[in-house]
Amino acid sequence: MNNRQPGGALRHSFLWLLTILFWLPLAQANDLAIHGSNTVGATLAPMLVEGFLNSQGDSRVITHNNGTDNETILIGEHSDSPIRVLVAAHGSSTGFTAMNASEADIWASSRPVKPSELSQMAGRADLTELASEHVIAIDGLAILVHPSNPVNQLSIDTLARIFAGQINNWAELGGRNQPINLYARDDRSGTWDTFKSLVLRRKFTLDVAAQRYESNDQLSDDVSRDPASIGFAGLASARNSKVLAISDGDAPALKPNQLTVASEDYPLARRLFMYTPGDQATPLAKAFIEFALSQEGQAIVSRSGFVSQNPIAVKPALNDNTPATFKTLTGNYQRLTVNFRFSEGRTRLDNKAQRDLARVMTYLDGHNQSADDVLLIGFADAQSNELRAQMISELRALSVRKALAGEGLRDVAYTGYGHYMPVGTAGGDSGRQRNGRVEVWVRTP
């Protein structure tokens, strides 16, 4: 028998809401503070926070603007005590400053930690260690133009010359005879740091005529209204703008999509990070990071518009330059949307790769596939001779094979493909690092 009075649940919800609204302006302390990247903080971080609070038993989560642009407060009811989370998205560098000053529990960044930042935090934590550096999503730096623009692809070098003001009319690129208008992120942005590193490098300087933005979304919206424009933003902020394919040196032009971005083959793919101060991270921060890296958290990443690290299998469209031997080798396989890459030396798996081992195992378990269904193909960056490249590519594949064996997946087939089929050649260290990879192929069911 139901003894509840009519409207009891409604009155409870109303009273809880009044309590929160009364409490909100009075509370100053946050239970969890996430500072940094606008790319991460605009949409992704609030979605992850809401999902995390729900996973902790919070059936109600209130999202509140605290009156400051690009800042959000989320409050969840948990054990009759509200949990308050601040997400402040003013740029990657601001997040480090806040964490270094102990004002942030988590630093959200759309670029890796810089050496100068490492040294400043050295007394508290090594931000390159697995306990501190967390890749929460993969993003493609999208090159955006107006939907009516007839140009479909550019090389990294041409892109750099455009933003340096050396190419200033679309007619020089096969477009209409009109001046090029430049749209760029601001100096505090990790998106800007990524663009400067991968595109401008140390050869070019941004044209002073470029309009600068704190917000990815606002930049993209303005590009979509200006037929003469070109800009760059995170892929999740492409919105109504047209996205161009990008080539790196002699490698084929690639458009950002699920496979090219997740595998980081796309020349302007980048990792989105959250950093915590190692063992000094709070229990709530550690629990949130664990959720963000989980299958559930990565599903939220996908819904947010970024690229999840949960692997899926796809049959890639191999271009005409793909060797016939490679087509034969992979004919009965699909490729997982994950590449294993390396940090120090030639065979040490980086932090993301160490977590990807478990993700591959989860994929295989979920699809009832075993070691017999897996093929690892290693690749090398440019080497002085073919034999050396072949040895390095095989050693990399063997390194991943051993790591998978440590997870319980033994005797996986592997091979090396030398320095053939590069995904980048002109992008300096970045291009070479992307070439050095191990692809994971699984037998087609």
Secondary structure as UniProt FT lines:
FT   TURN            6..7
FT   HELIX           8..23
FT   TURN            24..26
FT   STRAND          32..36
FT   HELIX           38..41
FT   TURN            42..43
FT   HELIX           44..55
FT   TURN            56..57
FT   STRAND          61..65
FT   TURN            69..70
FT   STRAND          71..78
FT   TURN            79..80
FT   STRAND          81..89
FT   HELIX           92..100
FT   TURN            101..102
FT   STRAND          106..109
FT   HELIX           115..121
FT   TURN            122..124
FT   TURN            127..128
FT   TURN            130..132
FT   STRAND          133..145
FT   TURN            147..148
FT   STRAND          153..155
FT   HELIX           156..163
FT   TURN            164..165
FT   HELIX           170..173
FT   STRAND          181..185
FT   TURN            187..188
FT   HELIX           190..195
FT   HELIX           196..200
FT   TURN            201..203
FT   TURN            208..209
FT   STRAND          211..213
FT   HELIX           216..223
FT   TURN            224..225
FT   TURN            227..228
FT   STRAND          229..234
FT   HELIX           235..237
FT   TURN            239..240
FT   STRAND          242..243
FT   STRAND          245..247
FT   TURN            249..250
FT   HELIX           258..262
FT   TURN            263..264
FT   TURN            267..268
FT   STRAND          269..275
FT   HELIX           278..280
FT   HELIX           283..293
FT   HELIX           295..303
FT   TURN            304..305
FT   STRAND          313..314
FT   TURN            320..321
FT   HELIX           324..329
FT   TURN            330..332
FT   STRAND          333..340
FT   TURN            345..347
FT   HELIX           351..366
FT   TURN            367..368
FT   HELIX           371..373
FT   STRAND          374..379
FT   HELIX           386..406
FT   TURN            407..408
FT   STRAND          413..416
FT   TURN            418..419
FT   HELIX           428..435
FT   STRAND          437..443
//
